[in-house]
Each structure stands twice: as C-alpha cells, then as structure tokens.
Amino acid sequence: MTPERRLKADVTNDALEVTTSLPPVAAFVITPSVHKSSLKPTLPNRESGFSFLVRNLSAQEDRFRGAFGILEKAIAARAFPGCALAVTLGGELVAHQAFGRFTYDPASPAVLTGSLFDLASLTKVVATTAMAMILYERGLLDLEAPFTAIIPEFAGAYADNDADNDNDARRREVTLRMLLAHSSGLPAYVKLFLRAKTRDELLQAAFATELSTEPGARAEYSDLGFIILGVALERLADESLDAFCQREIFGPLGMTHTTFNPSPPLKNSIPPTADDRAFPHRIVQGEVQDENASVMGGVAAHAGLFSTAEDLAIFAHAMLNGGHPILRLETVELFSRRESAPEGTSRALGWDTPSSPSQSGKHFSVRSFGHLGYTGTSLWIDAERQLSVILLTNRTWPDCQNEAIKKVRPAFHDAVLEALGEND
C-alpha cells in the first residue's frame, strides 16, 4: 500500500493501528424540552407517531466538563483547529457544543454549533447507505445481485486491454452486498483525479480499476467500491444521489442544513479543510476536500456531504428510533449488524462496528455501529444504550498530515460515556 493510500485508510478505518428539493418536514427537528416550554403548534404532536429529539442541555457544562476539556486541550495541541459535537441519550440532545476556530489563526472565525463541516466518508452512511436501505425496503435492491447486472460496464472494463478472462470472471462475482461491506476485492484508494478531468472519465477509470483480491475473500475499506456503488443506486432509483437523499432522507427528517455542494452564501459558515497547493491549488473551503469527489462535481457516494452536528444528531435519533419515519426497524438492524464474512471483518452493510482497539473507545456496546470521515468527523450510535455521539472537526487543516485525531477521538468517547454513567 502506498503512503497516500495508507493515510487515507488510517484515518477512515475504525481500527487505531491501521496505519429538487422539497420543503423539509419538521418531524425530527430538535425542539425545546417539554417541561421547559410548549411545542410549536406547527409541529406534529407525539400521537402522530413522530418521535422528537428533545433539547436538554442545562447540565452539559458540568456533566461533560472532562469530555469538553479533552477537546479544548486537543485544539491547544493543534490536533485540529476547531470542532462541533452533539450527544443524544434516550431521545434527548444532552450535549451540543463547539470549540476552537476555523484555522489556527487567532483572528479566524470561531466555530459555532451551527457550523457546517465537510463530512467526508460519513457521506457513505448518512447518504449512500441510507439510500441503499430505502431501496432495499422497496424491493429495488437485491443484496446478492451481481453488480454487473446493474452496471454491465464493470464486466467489460477490460475488453480493450490484455487482462485475462479469469479477471473478467472475478468481476462478475462482485455483489451489492460486497460493495456495501467493503469485501468486493477493489483496492482501498486510487488517485483517479490525476487522470480524470470529468465525472464520466473518473467513473470509467473506477470501473476499469483492477481487483486487488478475490471478491469476498477479505475486507478492505474501499472508496472505489462506494464510488461505483453510488452509480448502481442511482440507476436503481432512476434519480441522482443528491436529489434522492434530499427528498427521501434529509427533507423528511428535517435535516435542513445537510447538503451536497453548499451554496456560496454558506461558505463563511464552513471551516476550511485544506490549503492544497497540489490539487486543486487553492484553500478548500465550502467545497469537498476529497479530490475524486471534487472531479465528480461534489456529489459522490463516498464523500461530498456537508452537515452540522445537530443535523447528524437528528439522523442518529432516527436510527435509534427504529429508522422511523424513513425506514423500518428490521432494515436498520440488518444493515447495522456486523457481517459474518469475510472472517475477522468489523464491517456491517455500509456501517462499521467497533473493532479492538476502536476509535469509538472502549465503552460502546457490541450493538453499536458508526463511521469515520477523513476530515476528522465521526458518528457512533449505540442501540443498546439509546446513545449517539457526533464529533466534527477539520483535522485536515492545513495539509492533511496531522493524525492526532486518532488518539483524541477514543478518549473523548470514553469521557462522554463515563460522564453519562454508561461505561459498564
């Protein structure tokens, strides 16, 4: 594995040692605690079947003093310039805070709880996997279907070169389940952006990428796998990824600050992710940091989504509420359950589960699932404890080299669960 691929894998994998949009429905918007103020009459009442994430932040400063201190010390040590976080427990938002600044410049704007962050690979679960779950429920996605049945280009990618027939045969064995579970045999990361200048060119290069292992033989976290999976989902839905997610996921959940390609007026509310003099030769702020996703126009299945800690708390609450109102409980359980193969994998369908050691720390239960993002973002959900923890940072500023987040993140998670008494 090249140093570039290793870095990409290290910060995205869980294991510590792996070096048109419709008006949003306010079903899951965070509302004031009912014992403090009444709900707005424009919102659906609880008898309608909706579940509200109630704001209960009065004790957060004392309760999470230790956890907040870890983040403040990390910022002082330049692990990342700034961060925003959210913690939910039992249907309540119990922590929602922000620390630091957009960059290490003292004159840089302060990060706010409403700041948008480049989610990087959290796109894989909040957008792509959620889309796959919805299509699965509707009978449009067969997990065991060969990928080539939907994207025949994948089988014919080697028609014009000297690859042998055995390689072509292996490609026909790749299923949608394998792509979701990162066991397709595709490599982890390839700099397709160096030779592709358009979305179509990049996708053709992705389809033509040679398998590095036998399909299903071992799990290897793969951006390439999700890039091509996204094309299959769009063909199954007959709709683009961003339009589908806005209508079917973000709108119904009231995730009003979640979007691909943020509009220019939002730029000032988004911390920059890199000062990249190699590609794309500018400060990256308000546009996706991932180079392959950038060539794809900012909308990709592996990266490109922007959101706030609060919106992700709403999404996590939906997952903890059995997927309602966008999914069924059985679907959430199926996709978040660790796969039995390949042997030793920590991967579920789209999601990851805690490995040993884990970026989730040492207290999340075996029923937990989550994901990391290259820019320093993470989302962990514990179904057993009805708990979720979101941490958003821009640890890639200014040059993507800082990996201190790998020590900060588990320590922060441990401190949160210990503060809640959820460390047994």
N, C-alpha and C positions, 0 to 999 in steps of 0.2 A: 504494500500500500504506500502510495506517495505521501510526503509530508502534508500536501494540501488536502488529500482525501482523509488522512488520519485526523487532522484538525477538525474537519467537518464532521467526521464520525464521532470524535471525542465529545464534543460539546452538545451533540444532538442525542446520542445514545444515553440511556439511563445509567449504565454501569460506570462507576467512578474511574475504574482503572483502564477502560478502553480509551489508550492514548489517541329593467324597468321599474322600477321598484314600487311596490305597493305601500300605502301608509302603514306604519307599524302598529300592531295590536298590542295594547298595554297589558298583556296577560301576565307577564313575568317582571314587569318593571318593579324596581325596588321602591317600596312605599314606607312611610313612617310607621313606627311601631304602633299597633292599635291601642295600646294603653296610654300612648302619649298624645295622639291626635287621630281624628277620624279619617277614614279613607276618602279619597276624592270620589264624588258621585259618578264621575265619568268612567270609573274603572269597574270591571265586572266584580260582583260580590263573590264571596267564598263558596256560596251554594251553587254557583255556576259550574263548579268543577275546577276552576283555576286555583293554582297554588301561588301565593305571594311570598316573595322573599322579603322579609320584614327587616327594617333597619333597626339595629340595637347596638349602637356604638358608644353609649355613655361610659362604659368601663374600659374602653380599649386602651387608653394610655397606661393605666395601672396594670391591667391584665396582661398586656403584651409588651411590657417595658423591656424585658430581656430580648424578645424577638426583634423589636424595633431597634434596640441597641446594636444587635448584630449587623443590621443593615447600615446603620449610621457609621459603625466602625469600618465596614467594608467600603463605603464611599470615601471615608477619610484615607483608607489604604489604597485607593484608586482601583478597586476591583471593578467598579463601574461608576459612571458619573451620577446616575440617578435611578430611581425605581418607584414603582407604584405596586400596591399589594391589595389583596382582598381575601378575607377568610369567611366562610359560611359554616354554620353549625346548626343542625336541626331546623332548617328553614329560616334562619336569621343571618343577616350580614353582621358579624360581630367585630370585624376589623376592616378598615378601609383607609389607607394612609399612603402618603407619598413622601419621599425624601430626596435630597440632592438637587442637582441642576442638570440641564441638558448636556453640558460638557464640563470639563474641569476648570474652565474659565470662571472666576468668581462673579463676573458680570453676566454670565449666561443665565437665561430664564430658569426659574425654579420649576421642577417637575411638580405637577398638580395631580390630584386624584383623578381628574378628568383628562389627563394627557393620553394621547393615543400612542401606542407602541407598534413597531413592526413585529408581528408575532412569529415570523419565520416559520419553523416547522409546526407550530401549533395550528397552522393552516390545515395540516394533514388531518387533524381530529375535529376541529371546530367547523370546518367547511367540508372537506372531502369525505371524511369518514361519516359524518352526519348525513351527507348526501347519499352515500352508499347505503346507509341504514334505511333511509326513507325509500329508496328504490328497491331494496330487498323486501321491505314490507309490502310494497305494491306489486310484487311478483315480477318486477322488471330485471332484477339482478339475481342470477344464479351463481352462488359462490364457487361451485365446481365447474362452471362453464370455462372452456378454454378461452384464453384471451384472444386468440386468433379468430375465434368465431365472431368477435365484435370488431376487431382490428386486424383484418387479414394482411395488412401491410407488414405486420410484425413477422409473419411467417415468411414473407417474400423479401425480407430486407437484404438477404444475401444473394438474391437471384443474379446479380450482375458482377459478383466477385468470385473468388476462389474458395470460399468456405465449403466445407464438406457437407454431405447430406445428413450426417449424424447431428451436426449442429442445428440444421433446419428442423430435424425431428424433435430435438430437445425443446425448441421454442414452442412447438405445438403442445407441449405438456404443461406450459405455464397457465395457471388458472387465476381467476379473480381473487380467490382466497389467498393464493400465494403472494400476489401483489400486495394485498392488504396486510398480510402477516410478514412481509419482508423475507420471503423464502423462495422468491422466483428464480434466483440464480443470477440476477442482474447485479452489477457492481454497485458499490455504495455511492460514488460520486464521480462524475466526469465533467470536465470544463467544456461543455458543449458550446458555451457562449464564445469561445475563442475561434470557432469555425462556422458558427451560425449567426446570421445577422437578422433573421426574421423568425417569427413563431413557427411557420411551416418548416423552415430549414432546421430549426432546433428539434422539432418533433421527428423529422425524418432521421436526424442523427441519433435521437434517442431510440427509435425503432430499430436502427441498424447496430446499436451497441451490442457487442458480443457478450454472451453469458459467461460469467466467471466460474460458476459451479453448476452442477446438475440441479434442475428445478426440484424444490422440496428437500434438498439434501441438508442444507443448513440455513440458519437465519443470518442475513447480513442487511443491516439497515440501509435502505436504498432510496435516495432521492429519485433516481432514474425510474424505479418501479412506480412511484407515485405520479411522476410526470405522465407516464403513458397510461396509468390507471385513470387519471383525470379525463383523458380523451375518451376512454371507453364509457365512463359515466356520462359524459356529455352526449355521446351517441345514443345511449340507452334512454336518456331523458329528453333527447332532441332539444336541448337547451344548453346555453353556456353555463359554466360553473358559477360565475358570479351572479347571473340573473336567477338561477335556480335557488342558490343559497339565500339571496335577499328575500325572495318570495316565500320559500318554504321553511327557512330557519330563522334568519335574523329578524324579519318582519314579525312573524307570529310570536317570537319570544320578547319582542320589544328591545332588541339589541340595536338601538338607534345610532350608536357610534362605531359600529363594526362595518368595515367596507374594504374592498379592494380599490386600489388607486384613489387614495383620498383626494378630494378636490383641493385646488390651490389655496383657498382660504384656510384650510385646516393645517397647512404646513407649519405655521407658527405654534401649533399645539402638539407637535410631534418631535420628540428628541431625535437628533441625528444619529445614525448608526455607524458611519464610517467617513473618513476623509481619504477617499480612494483615488490615488493618482495613477493607478494602473487600469482599472475599469470601474466605473465609467468616467474616470478623470474629473471627478468633482466631489464635493461634500454630498453625501447621500442623506437627504432629509425629506420625509414625506413621500418617498418612493421606495420600492422594495430593495433591500440590500442584496438579496440573493441574485447573482449575476444571470443564472439561467432563467429565473423567473422574470428578470428585467427584460431579457430578449423576447420573452413570451408576451410582453406588453403589460406586465404587472399582475396578470391573472394566471395563476398556475395552481395545480393541485398540491404541490409540495411546499409552496411559500407564496407570500404576497398579501396575506390578510393583515389588516390593521384593526386594533381594538383597544378598549380600556379595561382596566381591572374590574370595574363594575359590570360591564357587559359580559365578561367572562364568568363572573360570579352568577349572573343570571343564567348563562348557559349551563354551568355546573349544577345549579339548582334544578334545572330541568332534568338533567341526567339522574340526579338523586331522587327526583320525583317520578321515577319510572319512565322518563322521556316525555311525559305529558307537557304540552299538548301536541308535540310534533312526532312522537314515537311511542311505541308500546314497550312495556317493561321487558317482555321476552326478548325484544330486539336489542335493547341496551345490554341485557345480561349476556346475550350471545356474542356481541361484538367486543365486550369488555372482559370476557373470560380468557385467560391465558390459553394459547393453543397447546395441544399435546404433542405436536410435531412441528418442526424438527426437534429432536431431543435437546433439552437444555435451553430452549428459547424462552425469553421473557415476554415475547410479543403476543398481543391479542390481535383482533382484526382492526387494524388502524391504530389502536391504542397500544401503549406499553404497560407493563406491570412492574412492581418493584423487584429489582434484582438484588444481588448481595455482593458488595455494598450497593446502596441505592442513592440516587440524587433526591429521592423523597425522604431520606433519613432512615431512622431505624424503628419508627413507631407506626407507620401506616400499615393497615391490616392486609391480609392476603387477598381480600376482595377489592383492593384498591386498583385504580387504573389512572393513567395520566400520560403526559408527553412533555418533551422539552423542545426549545427552539434555539437555534444557533445564535441569535442575537442576545441571548440571555433571558429567555422567557420560559415559564413553566406553568403547568396546570396539573394538579393532583387531586383526585376525587376518591374518597373512602366511603363506599356504600355501607359498610358495616357501622361506621360511626356517624353517617349522615354529615360528612365533613368535606369541605373543599378548601384548597389553598392555591391562590394565584400569586405569582411573583413575576413582574415585568421589569426588565432592565434593558439598558443599551450597552452591555458589556463589550460589544464590538468596537466602541469608540476608543481611539480613532482608527486603529489599524487591524482589528480582529485578532490580535495576538494574545490578549490577556485571557487566561483561563482560570483566574481565581474564583470565578463563579462556582466552580465545581466543589470548592470547599465551603463557600458561603451558603449555598442553597440547602444542603442537608442539615447544616447547623441551624439555619432559620426554620426549617420544617420541624426539627426536633424541638426547638424552643416554643413554637406555636402549639404543638400538641401537648407539651408539658405544661404550658400555661393554661390549657383547657382541661388538664387532668386526663388527657386521652393517650397516655403513654404506657398503658399496661399491655 
